[in-house]
Amino acid sequence: MLNINNKKAIAVKYSNGVYSDHYGACDLLKEVDFQHAIKALYADRACDRHKFYKLCNEYDIKTKIPPINNAAEHPEIDYMSDRNAAIRLIKLYGEDGIKEWKKEVNYGKRSYIEGFFSRLKQIFGFSFRNKSEINREKELLIKCYLLNKFTDIVDTQGLPHAIHITTAEATDRSSAVKMVKMLKANLSEVKNILVDAGYTGENFATQIKKTIGATVEVIKRSELHTFVVLPKRWVVERSFAWLEKCRRLWKNCERKLNTSLQMIVLSFISLLLRRF
């Protein structure tokens, strides 16, 4: 379960393939720490079930769930009122009913959870290391906790929002644009990007603005022939210094770009585990 305001997981549950989605959603909802004050819940059609609507009604949560095809209303059941309203709106617009309903309830926000899963798989891989289900759930909790922490401390402590590895012939600007487009879900709240003189140019700033709506601030070296610490941007240089403490990263010994990426991710995970 994801908080759509800060894009962080607030509840996680691992289940095997025979566990129904709506049963898992109900169990997950019961385990949520309600300090998060859930007012509305976005889910897919797998949660279009009486049991789930009833539970949400008990917790006073508005549901944003697309009903199944050719769904019928249940006007006599109070806890199905959100579903009944969705069915009426869909029927009102005919063939474009589901599209109009999604616009009406801002259903596009549900894509945030898919973006979270994408980041989780990209950083930690597609498979679990543990074989037992109990240990897999613990592994999933740790991964989600670390992913939440990446978003928490990147600005103040130099830990990354996004990492992208390229071959030597790729330019800094083209690689940065590609990275931002690939990971824009994770960068949606970024307002300003600090870069060095290698990223100078209106074209780069325009592409960044178009992709995530952030401005680009170029930090140039002083024209004086003396050593000057670049303001603000020294944070990323400090992060590079942290990486250099990892022996595996001293030289580029990897055959594949993804291997290099995972080595960097492991380095930052190691740093996080020592701090927290």
Residue pairs with C-beta under 8 A, 6 or more apart in sequence:
1 9
1 10
1 11
1 12
1 28
1 29
1 32
2 8
2 9
2 10
2 112
2 113
2 116
3 9
3 10
3 36
4 42
4 109
4 112
6 151
6 189
7 112
7 115
7 116
7 151
7 185
7 186
7 188
7 189
8 148
8 151
9 116
9 144
9 147
9 148
10 32
10 33
10 36
11 28
11 29
11 31
11 32
11 33
12 28
12 137
12 140
12 141
12 144
13 24
13 27
13 28
13 31
13 137
14 133
14 136
14 137
14 140
15 24
16 133
20 46
21 44
21 46
21 47
22 46
22 47
22 48
22 49
22 51
22 52
23 51
25 43
25 46
25 47
25 52
26 51
26 52
26 55
29 41
29 55
29 56
29 59
30 55
32 38
34 59
38 59
38 61
39 61
39 62
40 61
40 62
40 63
40 64
41 56
41 61
41 62
41 63
41 64
41 65
42 64
42 65
42 107
42 109
42 110
42 113
43 52
43 63
43 64
43 65
43 110
44 65
44 66
44 110
45 65
45 66
45 67
45 68
47 65
48 65
48 66
48 67
48 68
48 71
48 83
50 77
50 80
52 63
52 65
53 63
53 65
53 79
53 80
53 82
53 83
54 79
56 62
56 63
56 79
57 78
57 79
58 79
62 82
63 82
63 83
64 82
64 105
64 106
64 107
64 110
65 82
65 83
65 86
66 86
66 98
66 101
66 102
66 107
67 83
67 86
67 87
67 90
71 83
71 87
72 87
73 80
73 83
73 84
73 87
73 88
74 80
74 83
74 84
75 84
86 101
86 105
89 97
89 100
89 101
89 104
90 97
90 98
90 100
90 101
91 97
93 99
93 100
93 101
101 107
102 108
111 185
112 185
115 185
115 186
116 147
116 185
118 185
119 147
119 183
119 185
119 186
120 143
120 144
120 147
123 143
123 147
123 150
123 265
124 143
124 265
125 262
128 136
128 139
128 140
129 139
130 136
130 138
130 139
146 269
146 272
149 159
149 272
149 276
150 159
150 160
150 161
150 268
150 272
151 161
151 186
153 159
154 160
154 161
158 235
158 236
158 238
158 239
158 242
159 239
159 268
159 271
159 272
160 239
160 268
161 183
161 186
161 187
161 190
162 179
162 180
162 182
162 183
162 186
162 187
163 179
163 261
163 264
163 265
164 175
164 176
164 178
164 179
164 182
164 183
164 261
165 257
165 258
165 260
165 261
165 264
166 175
166 257
167 257
172 198
172 199
173 198
173 199
173 201
173 203
173 204
176 195
176 199
176 204
176 208
177 204
177 207
177 208
177 211
180 187
180 207
180 208
180 211
180 212
181 211
184 211
184 212
187 212
187 214
188 212
190 212
190 214
191 214
191 215
192 214
192 215
192 216
192 217
193 208
193 214
193 215
193 216
193 217
194 217
194 219
194 232
194 233
194 236
195 216
195 217
195 218
195 219
195 233
196 218
196 219
196 220
196 230
196 233
197 218
197 219
197 220
197 221
199 216
199 218
200 218
200 220
204 216
205 215
205 216
208 214
208 215
208 216
209 215
209 216
219 230
219 231
219 232
219 233
221 228
221 230
222 228
230 237
242 267
242 271
243 249
243 264
243 267
244 250
246 263
246 267
246 270
248 263
248 267
249 263
249 264
249 267
252 260
254 260
254 263
